């Protein structure tokens, strides 16, 4: 069975960062991921034998932070907005 999970990704400052996160996730067996830099969301299709914690750990090893997206998180604002204004 395949399930779909969305992850909130923080720490990305450019499109290359989103590409790195996508590549990292897609290297995991049984995972197919896409990352939207503008929304900071990774959409991941995975088999049942892979835990969401494993996805988050892989993203963290790549140098970013990830957590499962929860209902209603659209209104939370951009966690990287201050960093983006600084750049």
C-alpha positions, 0 to 999 in steps of 0.5 A: 500500500502507498500512503501520502504524507506532507512535511513542513520543511524549514531551513531552505533558503533557495530552490537548490535547497528544495532540490537537495531535500527532494533528492535526499527523500527520493534516495530512500527506498520506496519513496517518491517525493516533490518539494515546493520551495514557495510553500516549504512543503514536501509531498511524499508518497511512500510504502507502509513500511517507512515511518514518517520519522525516517523521512524527517531524519533524512531531511535533518541529515541533509541540513534542514528541519522537517515535521509532519504537516498537520491540518490547519498549518496553512495559517501558521505563516512562513517560519523562514520569513525573517531569514529571507528578509535578512538575505 
